[in-house]
Amino acid sequence: MADVKEKLNAGEAARDVATAELFLKNHQDLYDDIRAHQDEYVNQQAIQLILYLFDTIFISLVLTLWHR
């Protein structure tokens, strides 16, 4: 879980399409990892919040790239 938090707090911004695509891939990898281990976590509400935040960040990134 600490590794996921560290990746979430990296705070890097995409400067071009290639970087944005890399961030999207990393986002999907983290999302898949959380989903795969979801049953192992005690606090299911925290997992749901993380998944919601991932989706929100993903949508924001896509909209930002779309408007470029």
C-alpha positions in Angstrom: 0.0 0.0 0.0 2.9 2.4 0.7 4.2 1.9 -2.8 0.7 2.9 -4.2 0.6 6.0 -2.0 4.1 7.0 -3.1 3.1 6.7 -6.8 -0.1 8.7 -6.1 1.8 11.5 -4.4 4.4 11.8 -7.2 2.6 14.8 -8.5 4.1 14.8 -11.9 2.3 16.6 -14.7 2.2 15.4 -18.3 3.9 17.8 -20.7 3.2 15.9 -23.9 1.1 13.1 -25.3 3.7 10.4 -24.9 4.1 11.3 -21.2 0.3 11.4 -20.8 0.0 8.0 -22.3 2.7 6.7 -20.0 0.8 8.2 -17.0 -2.4 6.5 -18.3 -0.6 3.2 -18.5 0.8 3.6 -15.0 -2.7 4.6 -13.8 -4.2 1.4 -15.3 -1.4 -0.7 -13.8 -2.1 0.7 -10.3 -5.8 0.4 -10.8 -5.4 -3.3 -11.8 -3.2 -4.0 -8.8 -5.7 -2.5 -6.4 -8.5 -4.4 -7.9 -6.5 -7.7 -7.8 -5.7 -7.2 -4.1 -9.0 -5.6 -3.1 -10.0 -8.6 -0.9 -6.8 -8.3 1.1 -7.6 -4.9 2.4 -9.5 -4.5 5.6 -11.1 -1.1 4.9 -13.2 -1.5 1.7 -14.4 2.1 1.9 -10.8 3.3 1.6 -10.3 1.2 -1.5 -13.5 2.6 -3.1 -12.3 6.1 -2.4 -9.0 5.4 -4.1 -10.7 3.9 -7.1 -13.0 6.9 -7.3 -10.0 9.3 -7.1 -8.2 7.3 -9.9 -11.2 7.6 -12.1 -11.5 11.3 -11.4 -7.8 11.9 -12.2 -8.1 9.8 -15.3 -11.1 11.7 -16.6 -9.4 15.0 -15.8 -6.3 14.0 -17.7 -8.2 12.8 -20.7 -10.3 16.0 -20.8 -7.1 18.1 -20.5 -5.5 16.3 -23.4 -8.6 16.4 -25.5 -8.9 20.2 -25.2 -5.3 20.7 -26.4 
